[in-house]
Amino acid sequence: MKSYLTVLSIAGSDSGGGAGIQADLKTMSALGCFGTTAITAVTVQNTLGVKGIHAIPVDIIRAQIEAVMDDLRPKAIKIGMVNRPEVAEMLGETLGRWENVPVVFDPVMVASSGDRLIEEKAVSMLRKHLLPLATLITPNLDEAGIITERSIRSCGEMVEAAQRTLELGAKNVLIKGGHLAGDVLYDVLLLANGEQEQFKSRRIDTKNTHGTGCTLSTAIACGLAKGFSIKTAVDRARDYLQKALEYGKDVKTGEGHGPLNHFFQPSKQIIQ
């Protein structure tokens, strides 16, 4: 019997369709995976910013995860918006049942608009429960700064922050340098075995950057679901993100930070 290559996203819903669960499902579909979800929060937002957040009860989040994992058997998991300490604790307990499934954790803490999306007391719980759980954590500079409690303004400081993140319990870390100034963007990958890789790409001049972190982490999860190494999954996911940005850079969607073009070249559904 044939089956789809399934990936689970545990994240918040974006009413504007550019980030969160919506961006994750678009990415999974474009990369030939079957997307499933567990929604952690419903956000009220558009391209101009976040207007409100409605938290989903913890037992409902857990039930969504168990319903998907017990039946659809995802090959990889992506965790996005976890803005409450009780959710982080539940995820650490619940996902421990499926230790062989790779987990990509994108610690969504600040929206593209600058709106903070996480409760202050949740940060320590993320460190305690989700850093050790994740196969790979993918913070941007602001998020890495919150996790490590330090300011990051250079590539050298990105490497130091990556090392500090491993010391805090992470297995592997990709720190994204999109917020640094300059025409060339750098991301730093540090693996548990000490191997380090610096990726670079050309900065694309566009306002349409809403959902870049969600898209990248989900694309990495799709790569891990397909059996790629972490390094290969990151490399291919960055290439997909760069093209989604390029093909969507001149499209006007809303009055603020618009979305990417996830379907610039959709893959055919992969059926195993």
C-alpha positions in Angstrom: 0.0 0.0 0.0 1.3 3.4 -0.9 1.5 6.3 1.6 2.1 10.0 1.8 5.3 11.4 3.4 3.7 13.1 6.4 5.0 16.0 8.5 3.4 17.5 11.6 3.5 21.2 12.4 2.8 22.3 16.0 2.4 26.0 15.8 0.0 29.0 15.9 -2.5 30.0 13.2 -2.0 33.2 11.3 -5.2 34.8 10.0 -3.2 36.7 7.5 -2.0 33.5 5.9 1.7 34.4 5.7 3.2 32.7 8.7 2.5 30.0 11.3 0.4 27.0 10.4 -0.6 28.5 7.1 2.9 29.0 5.9 3.9 25.5 7.2 1.1 23.8 5.2 2.1 25.7 2.0 5.7 24.8 2.4 5.0 21.1 3.1 2.7 21.0 0.0 5.2 22.8 -2.2 8.0 20.3 -1.1 5.9 17.2 -1.7 4.9 16.4 1.9 1.5 15.8 3.4 0.9 18.4 6.1 -0.8 17.8 9.4 -1.2 20.2 12.3 -1.6 20.8 16.0 -2.6 24.4 16.6 -1.2 26.1 19.8 -2.8 29.5 19.4 -5.0 31.5 17.1 -3.5 34.9 16.3 -5.4 37.9 15.0 -3.0 39.4 12.5 -2.4 40.7 9.0 0.6 42.1 7.2 0.6 45.1 9.5 1.0 43.2 12.8 -0.5 41.1 15.5 -3.8 42.4 17.0 -4.5 39.6 19.4 -3.7 36.0 20.5 -6.2 33.4 21.7 -4.5 30.5 23.5 -5.7 26.9 22.7 -6.1 24.8 25.9 -3.2 22.5 26.6 -5.3 19.3 26.6 -6.6 20.2 23.2 -3.1 20.7 21.8 -2.0 17.4 23.3 -5.0 15.7 21.8 -4.3 17.1 18.4 -0.7 15.8 18.5 -1.7 12.3 19.7 -4.4 12.0 17.1 -1.9 12.7 14.3 1.0 10.7 15.7 -1.0 7.6 16.6 -2.7 7.4 13.2 -0.8 9.3 10.5 2.7 8.6 11.8 4.7 11.7 10.6 8.3 11.3 9.6 9.3 14.7 11.1 7.8 17.3 13.4 8.2 21.1 13.3 7.4 23.1 16.5 6.7 26.8 16.0 4.8 29.2 18.3 4.9 28.0 22.0 4.1 31.1 24.0 3.1 29.6 27.3 5.2 27.6 29.8 2.6 24.9 30.3 2.6 24.2 26.6 6.4 23.8 26.6 6.2 21.4 29.5 3.4 19.3 27.8 5.4 19.1 24.6 8.4 17.8 26.4 6.4 15.1 28.1 4.2 14.1 25.1 6.7 14.1 22.3 9.1 11.9 24.3 6.9 9.0 23.3 8.2 9.3 19.7 12.0 9.8 20.3 12.9 8.4 16.8 11.0 11.2 15.0 13.2 14.2 14.2 12.0 17.6 15.6 12.8 21.0 14.2 12.1 23.8 16.8 11.6 27.3 15.5 11.4 29.4 18.8 8.9 32.0 17.5 9.2 34.8 20.0 9.0 38.0 17.9 6.8 38.6 14.8 8.2 40.2 11.7 6.3 43.3 12.7 8.3 43.4 16.0 5.4 42.2 18.1 6.4 39.9 21.0 4.6 36.6 20.9 5.8 34.8 24.0 5.3 35.2 27.7 8.4 36.1 29.6 8.1 33.2 32.0 7.8 30.8 29.1 11.5 31.3 28.0 13.0 29.2 30.8 10.5 26.4 30.1 11.5 26.4 26.5 15.2 26.0 27.6 14.3 23.2 30.0 11.8 21.2 27.9 12.3 21.9 24.2 16.0 22.5 23.7 16.9 18.9 24.7 13.9 17.6 22.7 14.7 19.2 19.4 16.9 17.6 16.7 17.6 21.2 15.5 16.7 24.6 16.9 16.5 27.5 14.4 16.4 30.9 16.2 16.9 34.2 14.5 19.2 36.8 16.2 16.5 38.2 18.4 15.4 34.8 19.5 18.9 33.5 20.0 19.6 36.6 22.1 16.6 35.9 24.3 17.6 32.2 24.7 21.2 33.0 25.5 20.6 36.3 27.3 23.2 38.1 25.2 23.3 40.7 22.4 24.3 39.4 18.9 25.5 41.8 16.4 28.1 40.0 14.3 28.9 36.6 12.7 31.4 36.0 15.5 28.8 36.6 18.1 26.4 34.2 16.2 29.0 31.4 16.6 29.4 32.2 20.3 25.6 32.2 20.7 25.3 28.9 18.9 27.9 27.4 21.2 26.0 28.8 24.2 22.8 27.3 22.9 24.4 23.8 22.8 25.6 24.3 26.4 22.0 25.1 27.4 21.0 21.6 26.1 20.3 21.9 22.4 21.6 19.1 20.2 22.1 21.1 17.0 21.5 24.8 16.3 21.1 27.0 13.2 21.3 30.7 14.0 19.8 32.9 11.3 21.5 36.2 10.6 18.9 37.9 8.5 18.7 40.8 10.9 22.3 41.8 10.4 23.2 44.7 8.1 24.7 44.1 4.7 24.0 42.7 1.3 25.1 39.2 2.2 23.2 37.2 4.8 24.9 34.6 7.0 23.5 31.6 8.9 25.6 29.6 11.3 25.0 25.8 11.8 26.7 24.2 14.7 26.2 20.4 15.2 26.5 18.4 18.3 29.8 16.8 17.1 31.4 20.2 16.8 31.1 20.5 13.1 30.4 24.1 12.0 29.0 25.4 8.7 28.4 29.0 7.6 25.9 29.5 4.9 25.6 32.7 3.0 23.1 34.1 0.6 22.3 37.4 -1.2 19.9 39.8 0.5 16.7 40.3 -1.5 15.3 43.8 -1.4 11.7 43.3 -0.5 9.1 44.0 2.2 7.6 40.5 1.7 9.4 38.7 4.5 6.5 37.6 6.6 6.8 33.9 7.5 10.5 33.4 6.5 11.4 31.6 9.8 8.3 29.4 9.7 9.0 28.5 6.1 12.7 27.7 6.6 12.1 25.5 9.7 9.3 23.6 8.0 11.4 23.1 4.8 14.2 21.6 7.0 11.6 19.3 8.7 10.5 18.2 5.2 14.2 17.4 4.3 14.6 15.4 7.5 11.4 13.5 6.7 12.9 12.6 3.4 16.0 11.2 5.1 18.5 14.0 4.4 21.3 14.8 6.9 20.8 18.0 8.9 23.4 19.8 6.8 21.7 18.8 3.5 18.2 19.6 4.8 19.4 23.1 5.9 21.1 23.7 2.6 18.1 22.7 0.5 15.7 24.5 2.7 17.7 27.7 2.4 17.6 27.4 -1.3 13.9 27.0 -1.3 13.4 30.0 0.9 15.7 32.1 -1.2 13.6 31.3 -4.3 10.3 31.8 -2.5 11.5 35.3 -1.5 12.8 36.1 -5.0 9.6 35.1 -6.8 7.4 36.9 -4.3 9.5 40.1 -3.8 7.4 42.3 -6.1 3.9 41.0 -5.3 1.8 43.3 -3.2 -0.3 41.5 -0.5 -1.6 43.9 2.1 -0.1 47.1 3.3 2.7 45.8 5.4 5.1 42.8 5.4 3.7 40.5 2.7 4.2 36.7 2.4 6.6 34.7 0.3 5.7 32.9 -2.9 5.6 29.3 -1.6 4.4 27.8 -4.9 6.9 29.3 -7.3 7.7 25.8 -8.4 5.7 23.2 -6.5 6.9 19.6 -6.4 4.7 16.7 -7.2 3.3 14.9 -4.1 5.7 12.3 -3.0 4.0 8.9 -2.5 6.1 6.2 -0.9 
